[in-house]
Amino acid sequence: MKAILSLLLLTISLSSFSIELHFCDQSLESLPIRQDGRIKPLKVHASEMLKYLTGKTKYEKLSSTVTFCLVSLKGMGIPNEVDLKTNIEHVDLIKTLELKDGEHRVSFEKLEENMTLIRSEWQKAEEHGSYKKSLASVLNKINLYKDIKSANNWLVPLVNSKDDVAWLPIGAYLTEEKVVKARETSDRPFLKVLKDSEEQYEKIVDKDFLIELTYVKMQLPLVALFLTFAGLITITLFRKFNIALVFAVLTVITQTAILAFRVYVSGRAPITNMYETVLFSGYGSLLLALVIGHFKKEKIYVFVGLAYNVCTLLMLNFAGGMLSSSISPLVPVLRDNFWLSTHVTTIILSYGALALSWVLANTVLIRKRFFSMSPADERYYSDLVYTCLKYGTVMLAAGIILGGVWADYSWGRFWGWDPKETWSLIVLCLYMAILHGKYTSWIPNGRFFLLVAAAFMSVMMAWFGVNYILATGLHSYGFSEGGAIFLGSFFAAQILVLALTYTRKDNQTHA
C-alpha cells in the first residue's frame, strides 16, 4: 500500500485534497460492488452506509459516493479532511463521553479513541436496557466505520473470465501494477483502473444492477410525498375533488413503481422490514380508500387515504434513523415467498384499513369538539368508520390465521404466545369488541369514535412497539434500533387528542 501511495505522490503533483478528489470521482457511482450478499452500484451502498452512520446522505458539499470513497482512502494511507459524525442521544452515553451541554454529534475518530470505554460500559450495562441498546448501536457504527476506513467495505470485481469473477476489497484491488499500466493512457490512473473493472464486468453480465441506481436517483418516495400533499391540499382547501382524485391516482402509480423496483431488485415481496411495511401500509390504505370510495360513492375516503398516506411517506422520507431503505438478504424463516406474500401482506393491509378508521375517527372528534356536527352527520361518519373496521378486522383475523399456519410450517407450532403473536391477538380482540358493541348498539356514536381512535394505539404497539420497545421473540428479523421516541410521541399525541375532545355527552348519546 505504501508503494501505491508513493507512486501517487510522484505521478500527481496536486494538493492533498485535490489528490483525493482525483481518485474519488462522482463517475464511480455506477461501479458494481458486492456487499451484504448482493451486487449493487457503489452510490446505493455509499448512501446507505452514510445514512446509517451519520443520518445524512452527504458530507458538507460532497456526494455520498465521493465521501464514502474518501473515507476508504484513509485505509490506503492517504489522509483527508472528511470527519464524519454521528448522533448521540442517550443521556448516560453523553455523560460517559463527557460531551458538552447540548452537544450530540460526535466524530467517529473520537469514538474510536473511546471504544474500549464504550465496550466496557456495554458489558456492565443492564441487559435489554435502553443504555445497553444505545451502546450496542454505537459499537456497531464504530466497527462499520473502521471497516470502511480500512478499505475493506466494498468489493470490486476482478474479471478473469465469464465464469470466473473474483471480488476483492478496494485496497487489495488497486495494485501498483494496475496503476502503473493505467497511467500509460490516463492522467487519472486510479480512476481508470476502477472504471476498467466496471467495463469488464458489464461485458459479461446484464446491467440489471444499474436499475437500482436509476431507482435511487429518481427519488420516488419524495415524488409520492409531493403528489399526496398536493392531493390533500386540493381536496381540503380548494374542494376540487376531481383534481385531488388525479393526484391520488398518480400517487398510487408512483408507489406501485417503488414497490415494483424493490421487487425487481430483491426478488421477493416488498414487506420484509419496517421501511417496507410502512410503505405498503400507506399504499394499501390509499388503494383501499379509492376502491371503497368508488363502490360506495363516498368522496371522504379519498381524503382519509391521502391523509394517512402523507403520514407514512413523511416517515419514509425523514425518519431515516428509524427506517432503513436498504435491501438486504432475508433470514431463512422469511425465504418462503408464498407465506411471506400472504401472511404479511394481509396483516399490513389490515393495518392500512384500520388506519383509515383511525384518521376518520380523529377527524370526527376534532370537528365535534372545535366546530359543529349534527346527529345525522355523526351517524353518517359512524357508518363510514364501521365500514373500514369491518375490512380491517376481517383481514387481520385472516392474517393471524395464515401466520399460525406459517408458524406451524416453520417452527412446528401454530401458536406460541410470542410477543408479536400476543399483541396481534390483543388488537384483534379489541376491534372485535368494538365491532360487536357497535353492531348491538351497546356503544353509542360518541363513545364509538373515541374507542376507534384509542384502539389504533394497540395496532402501533403490535406493529412498532414489539420491534422497538420489547425487542424480543421469534419475530427478531424485524427488530430495529430507535423508534421508541416516535412511538412515545404518537401515544402522547393521541391521548392528548382524546383528552381534549372527550365529553360526558359522548357517552350518553346513543346511535
N, C-alpha and C positions, 0 to 999 in steps of 0.2 A: 504493500500500500504506500509506503514512503517513496518507492520508486515512481509510482504514478504521480504523487504529489510533486516530486522533484521535476518530473517531465512537464507537468502542467505549468509550474512556475517558470521553467525555462522557455517554454514554447509560446506562452501567452503573457505578454507584458502589459497587464492591466491592473487596476486597483483590486484590492481584496474582494470588495463587494461585487465588482464587475465580473471577476472570475467566477463567482458563484452563479450570477445570472447567466453567464456564458454557458455554463453547464445546465442549469435548471431553467429550461425554456418552456413556455406555455404549450408549445407543439408536442410536448411529452404527454399531454392529457389523454391521447388515444393509444399510448403504449400498452400492449397487453401484459398484464401481470397475473400471477397466480397467488391467491391469498384466501384464507378462510374456506379452503376446499373447492374453490371455483376460479374461473378465469374472468377477469373484468378489466375495463380501462383504468389506467392509473388515476385519472381525475375522480372516478367514483370512489375508489379506495381512499384516496387522499382526503376527499371531502368527509367521508365517514369517520376517518381517524381524527381529523382536526375537530370535527363536531363533537366527537366523544371526549377528546382531551380538553378542549377549551370552550365548548358551547358555541363556537363560531366556525364558519367555513372559510374564513380568510384571516390573514395576519396583516394588519395595517392595510397597505395597498396591494399586497401580493396575493395572488390566487392560491387556492388550496394545493394545486399541483406544484407550483413553484415553492411554496412554503414547505410542503412535505419533502420535496427534493433537497431543499437547503438544510433541513434538519438531518437528513440522511447523510449529507456531505460531512457532517461532524464526525461520523464514524470512519470517514476516509482521511481524517487528519486535516480537513480544510475548515478552519473556523469561520463563523459568520455571526451577524448581529441578530439573527432571529432568536427571540426569547419568548417561548410560549408560556402562557399562564393558565391556570385552572381555577375554578371557583371553590372556595372552602366555606361551607355554610354551617356546619355543626359547631356549636359554641365551645364544646370541650376540645375539639380539634384546633380551633382558633387559639385557645389558651395554650395548648401543647406546642404549637408552632410559634408562640409568642408574637402573634401578629398585632399590629397597632389597632386602635379603636376604629371601626368602620372599614378595616382592610379585609377584603375577602378573596382577592385574586393573588395567587402565589406562583412564582416562577417554578418551573419543573427542575431547574438547576438547584434551587434551594430545597425543593422536596427531595431530590436525590441525596443531598447532603444530610438530610434528616431522616433518611429511610430507615436506619437502624432504630431510631427513636420511635418512628411510626409503627414499625413491626413489633417492637416491644410493647407499645400501647395496645396494639391489636391483640396480642397474646394475653394481656391482662384484662381486657375489656369483657364485660358481661356478655355471655352467649346470647345471640339473637337480639341484642340491644341495638338502638339506633347508632350509638357511638361506634360499636364494632363494625356495623354495616358501612358507616362513613369511612372508617379507617381502611376497610377492605376495598372500597371503591377507589380510594386514593392510591393504595398499593397497586391495584390493577392498572391504574393510569400511569403510575411511575414505571412499572415494568414494560408497558407498551411503549412509552416514550423512549426508554433505554433501548428497546428493540429497534425502533425507528432510527434512533441516533447511531446505532451500530451498523446501519446499512443492511439489516437482515429482514426488514419487514415487507419488502416487495421482491418477488422473484421474477426474473426476466427470462424469456425463452431463448435457449441455445439450440438452434435447429441444426441437427446433424443430417436428418433425412425426414421424409414424410412420416415415418413410423417411429422416429427417434427424436424426441424433443425433451431436452433436459431443462429444468427450471432452477436457475442459480440466483442467489442473493446478489443485489446490485453491486455490492462491494467485491464479490468474487468474480462477477461477470466482466467488470471493467479491468481487464488485464493490460499490462504495459504493451504487449504485442499488438492487441487490437487497437489501442490508442495510437501507437506509432504508425500503423498501417493506415488508419483513418486520416491521419494528419497529412498524408501524401495528396489527398484530394479535397481536404476541407480544413478551413482555419478554425473549425469548432469540432475537434476530433471526438470529444466525449459525447456530444450530442449526436454526431454522425453514427457512432458505434451503436447507440441505443435505437436510433431511427432505422438503421440497417437491420437490427434484430426484429423490429416491428414489421418491416417489409418482408423479411424472410418468413416470418410466422404467417403473415397474411397470404402468402403464396400457397401454403399447404393446407389452410383451413378456410372455412367460410368466415365472413366478417360479422358473424352474429353477435359477438361480444360488444361490437360498437353500437348496437341498438340501445344498450343501457346508457351509453354516453349521450345519445340523442335524447333519451328519456330525461336524464338529469338536466340537460341544457334547456329543455322545453319548460321546466318548472310548472308542470301541470297542476300540482296542488295549489300553487299560488293563483293560477288562472281560474281554477274552480272556485276558490275563495272569492275572487273578484266577481265572478258571474253570480254566485249565490248572494253576495251583498247587494249587487245591482238588482236582482230579482226581489229581494226582501225590501229594499228601499222603494222600488217601483210599486209594489203591492200595498205597502203601508202608508207612504207619504203621498203618492200620486194616484192611488186607487186604479191603476191601469193593469187589470188582471191579465189580459191577453199578452201584454209585453212581459209581465212577470212570468207568465207560463213559458214564454220563449226562453227567458233566462234559465228557468228551472230545467227545461229540456236540454239546453246547451250544457248546463252543469252536469246532468246525468251522462251526457255523451262524453264530456271531459273526464269524469270519474270512471266511466267504463274504459276509456283509453288507459287511465292509470292502472286499473286492475289488469287489463289485457297486457300491458307492458310487464307488470310484475309476474304474471303467469308465464309469459314467454321467457323471461329471464330465469325464473326459478324452476319452472316445470311443474308447478304444484298450485293448489288453490291458495289465493292470497289472504289467508286468515290464520296465520301461524304465530303471530306475535302481536303485541299490544298496538303497534302502529297500524297494522293491517286490520285488526278488529275495529279500531276506531274509524278507519277509513270506510270499511264495509258497512258499519253500523249507520253512518251518516248517509252513505249511498243507498243502502237498503231502505232507510226510513223515507227518503225523498222519493224513491221509486214507488214505494208502497203508498205514500201520500198521493202521488199522481194517479195511481191505479184506483184507489178507493175514491178519491175525489171525482174521477171521471165517471165511475159507475153510480155513485150516489149524487152526482151533480152538486157537489159542495166545494166551493172555492176556498173555504177556510183551511182545508187540508194542505193546499199548496203553500200557504203561509206557514203552517206548522212544520211542514217538511223542510222548507228553506231555513226556518229559524233554528231547527236542531242541526241541520247540515252546517250552518255557519259555526256552531259551537265545535263540531268535530273538526272542521277544516282549520279553525283557529289553533286547535291543539296540534294538528299535523304540521302546521307551518311554524309555530312559535314555541312549542313545548319540546324542543329537541333534546333537552336533558332528561326528559321522562320517556319520550317515544323515539326509538331509533328506526330510521327508514332503511337501514341496511338489510340486504337479503342474504341470509346465512343458511347453511345446510341444516336439515331437520334432524332432531333427535330420533332414535329408532321408533319410538311409540307413535310418532306422527307420520311415518312414511307410508301408511296405508291411505292413499288418496280418496278411496271410496268413503271411509268413515270420517276422514277429515272434511270432505266436501259436504257430507250430510249432517253430521252432528254439530260441528262448529258453525256452519252456515246457518242452520236452523236456530241455534241459540242466539247468534249475533243479530239475525233478522228479528227475532222476538224482542231483543233489546231495542232495536230501532222502532218497532211498533209501540212498545211501552214508552219509549221516549216521546213519541207523538202525543200520547195521552198526558205525559208529564208537562210538556210545553203548553198544551191546551188547558190543563187544569190550573197551572200557574197564571196563564193569561186571564182566565176567568176570575181567579181570586183577586188579582191586582185590579182588574176592571171593576169588580163589585165593590172593592174597598175604596178606591180612589175616584171612581167615576160613577156610573149607574148601570143597572141591568134589571130588566123586567123578569117576572117569574116565567114568562113564556120563553124568553131568551135563555134563562137558566136550564129549562127543560130541553131546549134545542141543543145547547152545548153539552148537556149531560148525555144526550144520545150520541153525540159525536165522540166524546171521550169513551163511552161504553163500547162503541164500535172498535176503537183502537185497542182497548183492553181485551176484547174477545180474540182479535187476531194475535196479539202478543202472548196471551196466556196459552192459547192452543199451541202456538209454535214453541213456546218454552217447554210445555209438557212433552211435546214430540221430541224436542232436542234432548231433554233429560233421559227419556226412554232410549233414544238412539245412543246416547252417551253410555248408558248402562250396558247396552249390547256390545259396544266397542270395548268397554272396560272388561267385560267377560271374555271377549276375544283376546285382549292384550294382557290383562292382569289376572285372569282366571276367576274373577268375581264380578257380579252385576253391580253391587253396591258395597262401599267400604267406609262410609262416613268420612271421606276425605274432605278437607275444608271447602274445596270448590264444589263438591257434590252437596255438602250440607247446606251451604249458602244458596245454591241454586234451588234446593228443595224449600228453604225458607221463603225465597222470593215467590215460588210457585204457590205456596200455601197462603201467603199474604194476598196475592192477586186473586186467587180463587175465592178467598173470604170476601174480598171487596165485590167481586162479580156476583157472588151469591147474595150478599147483602143488598146490592143494588137491584137485582132481579126480584127479590122478595119485598122490596120497598122498606126493608129494615133500616137502610142507610138513606137519609134524606139528601137532597141535592147538595146543600151547603156542605154537609159533612163529607159527601162523596168526593167533591173536588179537593178538599183538604187531605183526605186519605190517599187519593191518587197521587197528589203532589209529593206527599211524605213517603209513599211506598217506593218511589223511584230511588230513594236513598239505599234501599236494600239491593236494588239492581247494581248500583255503583259499588256497594260493598262486595257483592259477588264478582263483579267484573274487575274492579281495580283494587279493592281492599284486600282480597285474598292474596293478590300478587305483590302489592306494595307494602302492606302492613303486616299481615300474618306471615307471608313468605315461607310457607311450609306445605307439605303434602306431595302427592304423586304428580300433580299438575305443575311440576317445577320448571317445565320448559317455558313457562310464560312469565317467570319472575323477572323483575327489573329493579334497578336502583332508582330511588327518588319517587315522587308521586304522592307521598304522604301529605305534604303541604297542600298540594292540589286537592286531594280528597277531603282533607280537613276544611279547606276553604269552601268547597262545594257544600258540605254538610252545614257549615255555619251560615252560608248564604241562604240555603233552602229553609233552615229553621227560622232565620230572620224573616223571610217572606211569610212563612206560616204564622209566626207570632204577630206580624203587622196586619195580616188580613183576617185573623181569627175573630169571630164574633159569636156571642151566645145564640143569636138568631139563626146562624147556620145550622146549629144542632137541633133547632126546634121547628124549622120549616121543612115540611115533608113534600116529597115529589107528588 
